[in-house]
């Protein structure tokens, strides 16, 4: 499963950039490799990424004009993995299974408002027995503190992370960092969430970094071990490598 945490393009209405991104992500689409994406601030007019009609600041998001970011096309191509979309594909949800374990990834657009967070909660409620990962464009910054728009970060914590015991990892980009950042946050006595951010999009004069973070999971009892490796593919170098550990609530484990 591939997760794109946004800023798919640098300029929201540059069709040449969207074509380039579409060509790149089409490698996944055409080879039936499941993936999700969420709109970043660069993908939306005036950094406004909630695009339903009637909302002040309508974003004019054009990503769904391209096949690799068109929910109708992607959902048909990967019916076993596709779950749902919101805002013309500015937010997406996908699933995958390993053995008997199901994982759900909810990818939330930049500074999603209460309607987007309610959509995310509905997805999580439908998949409450799955190991859940929340991806969003902006959450942690490169120093491990919450983004300057703390209202969104706090709303995400209060209205999504706190009430869904199966969420055990968050992913985000947005803030530029060399090697990534990880913070472990305790949500109650038996539960921790690992919050990972990574973004090298402005490397090479804003042409993209060709970098990737790989997560390998080992889940035993109430603890999940995740081996995190970040690679710079342009220079064939390893930027960072470490293990993180996250605990899931005992009552949730007993049900699953």
C-alpha positions in Angstrom: 0.0 0.0 0.0 1.4 3.4 -1.0 0.3 6.6 0.9 0.8 10.1 -0.6 0.4 12.7 2.0 -0.3 15.7 -0.3 1.3 18.5 -2.3 1.0 16.3 -5.3 1.9 19.4 -7.4 3.6 22.7 -6.5 1.1 25.0 -8.2 -2.5 24.0 -7.9 -3.6 24.9 -11.5 -0.4 24.0 -13.4 -1.6 21.3 -15.8 1.9 20.3 -16.8 2.6 19.5 -13.1 -0.6 17.5 -12.8 0.3 15.6 -15.9 3.7 14.8 -14.5 2.2 13.6 -11.2 -0.4 11.6 -13.1 2.2 9.8 -15.1 4.2 8.9 -12.0 1.2 7.7 -10.0 -0.2 5.8 -13.0 2.7 3.4 -12.6 0.9 2.2 -9.5 -2.6 2.4 -11.1 -1.6 0.4 -14.1 0.2 -2.3 -12.1 -2.7 -2.7 -9.6 -0.6 -1.5 -6.6 -3.1 0.1 -4.2 -2.6 3.6 -3.0 -4.2 6.6 -1.3 -3.7 10.3 -1.5 -4.9 13.5 0.2 -4.8 17.1 -1.1 -2.1 19.4 0.2 -2.2 23.1 0.4 -0.3 23.4 -2.9 -3.0 21.3 -4.6 -5.8 23.8 -3.9 -6.5 27.4 -4.8 -5.5 29.7 -2.0 -4.6 26.6 0.1 -8.3 26.0 0.7 -9.0 22.3 0.3 -12.6 21.8 1.2 -14.3 22.0 -2.1 -18.0 21.3 -1.8 -20.3 23.8 -3.4 -21.4 26.6 -1.1 -18.3 26.6 1.0 -16.6 30.0 1.2 -13.2 29.8 -0.6 -14.2 27.1 -3.1 -10.9 25.5 -4.0 -11.3 24.7 -7.7 -9.3 21.5 -7.1 -8.6 19.9 -10.5 -6.8 16.7 -9.5 -9.8 14.5 -10.3 -9.4 15.4 -13.9 -6.4 13.1 -14.0 -6.9 9.3 -14.0 -4.5 8.4 -11.2 -6.4 10.9 -8.9 -9.9 10.2 -10.2 -11.8 8.2 -7.5 -14.1 6.6 -10.1 -11.2 5.2 -12.1 -9.0 4.2 -9.1 -12.0 2.5 -7.3 -12.8 0.4 -10.4 -9.1 -0.5 -10.8 -8.7 -1.6 -7.2 -12.1 -2.7 -6.0 -10.8 -4.9 -3.2 -8.8 -2.0 -1.6 -10.9 1.1 -2.3 -13.2 2.3 0.4 -14.4 5.9 -0.1 -13.6 9.4 -1.1 -14.6 12.9 -0.1 -14.4 16.3 -1.9 -13.8 15.0 -5.5 -10.9 12.8 -4.2 -9.3 15.5 -2.0 -9.6 12.9 0.8 -9.5 9.1 0.3 -9.9 5.9 2.3 -8.4 2.6 1.4 -7.9 -0.8 3.0 -5.7 -3.8 2.8 -5.4 -7.2 4.5 -2.5 -9.3 5.6 -3.5 -12.7 6.7 -6.5 -12.2 8.9 -5.6 -8.7 9.8 -7.3 -5.8 8.1 -5.8 -2.3 7.9 -7.7 0.9 7.1 -6.0 4.2 5.9 -8.0 7.4 6.0 -6.2 10.2 4.1 -7.5 13.7 5.1 -7.1 16.8 3.0 -5.2 19.9 4.2 -6.9 21.5 7.2 -10.0 19.5 6.7 -13.0 21.0 8.5 -15.6 19.3 10.7 -17.5 17.8 7.8 -14.3 16.1 6.5 -13.5 14.8 10.0 -17.0 13.5 10.4 -16.5 11.6 7.1 -13.3 10.1 8.5 -15.1 9.0 11.7 -17.9 7.4 9.7 -15.2 5.4 7.8 -13.5 4.4 11.0 -16.8 3.4 12.6 -17.5 1.1 9.7 -14.1 -0.5 10.0 -13.7 -0.4 13.8 -12.1 -3.8 13.9 -9.3 -2.8 11.5 -5.9 -1.4 12.4 -6.3 2.2 11.5 -3.8 4.7 10.1 -4.6 8.4 9.7 -2.7 10.2 7.0 -3.1 14.0 6.5 -1.1 16.6 4.8 -0.3 18.7 7.9 -0.2 17.7 11.5 3.3 17.6 13.1 6.0 20.0 12.0 9.7 19.2 11.6 10.3 20.0 15.3 7.7 17.6 16.5 5.2 20.2 17.5 1.7 20.7 16.0 1.4 22.9 13.0 0.7 26.6 13.3 -3.0 26.0 12.6 -3.5 24.3 15.9 -7.2 24.3 15.6 -7.1 21.6 12.9 -4.5 19.6 14.9 -6.5 19.8 18.0 -9.8 19.0 16.3 -8.1 15.9 14.7 -6.9 14.8 18.1 -10.2 15.5 19.9 -12.8 14.3 17.3 -10.9 11.5 15.5 -7.9 10.1 17.3 -9.3 10.2 20.8 -12.5 8.4 20.0 -11.2 5.7 17.7 -9.2 3.2 19.7 -8.0 1.3 16.7 -5.9 4.3 15.4 -2.3 3.6 16.1 -0.3 5.7 13.6 -0.6 9.1 11.9 1.4 10.2 8.9 1.9 13.7 7.5 4.1 15.9 5.3 3.9 19.6 4.7 6.8 20.9 6.8 10.2 20.4 5.2 12.5 18.1 7.1 15.7 16.2 6.2 15.1 12.8 7.7 11.6 12.8 9.2 10.3 13.1 12.7 8.5 10.7 15.0 6.6 11.4 18.2 4.9 8.9 20.5 1.8 10.3 22.2 -0.1 8.5 25.0 -3.9 8.8 24.6 -4.9 6.7 27.6 -3.4 4.1 30.0 -3.3 1.3 27.4 -2.9 3.2 24.2 -0.2 5.1 22.3 -0.1 6.6 18.8 3.1 7.1 16.8 2.9 10.3 14.8 5.3 10.4 11.9 6.1 13.3 9.5 8.3 13.3 6.5 8.6 15.8 3.6 11.5 16.6 1.2 9.4 18.1 -1.6 11.5 21.2 -2.1 14.8 19.3 -2.7 16.3 20.0 -6.1 14.8 23.5 -6.7 11.2 22.4 -5.8 11.2 19.5 -8.3 10.6 16.8 -5.7 12.9 14.7 -3.7 12.2 11.1 -5.0 12.2 10.0 -1.4 10.1 7.4 0.3 9.5 6.2 3.9 8.9 2.4 4.2 6.9 1.0 7.1 7.2 -2.7 8.0 4.8 -4.0 10.6 5.2 -6.7 13.2 2.1 -7.1 15.4 2.1 -9.2 18.5 -0.5 -9.2 21.2 -1.2 -5.6 22.3 1.9 -4.1 20.7 2.9 -3.2 17.2 6.5 -2.9 16.2 7.0 -0.8 13.1 10.4 -0.7 11.3 10.8 2.8 9.7 13.2 3.3 6.8 13.5 6.5 4.8 15.4 6.5 1.5 16.7 9.1 -0.9 16.3 7.3 -4.2 18.0 10.1 -6.2 21.2 9.6 -4.3 20.7 5.9 -3.4 21.2 6.7 0.3 19.4 5.8 3.5 18.3 8.9 5.4 17.1 7.2 8.6 16.2 3.8 10.0 14.6 3.1 13.4 12.0 1.0 15.2 8.9 2.4 16.8 6.5 0.7 19.2 2.9 1.4 19.7 0.3 -0.1 22.1 -3.3 -0.8 21.3 -6.1 -0.8 24.0 -6.5 -4.2 25.7 -10.3 -4.3 25.2 -9.9 -3.6 21.5 -7.3 -6.5 21.2 -9.6 -8.8 23.1 -12.4 -8.1 20.6 -10.1 -8.7 17.7 
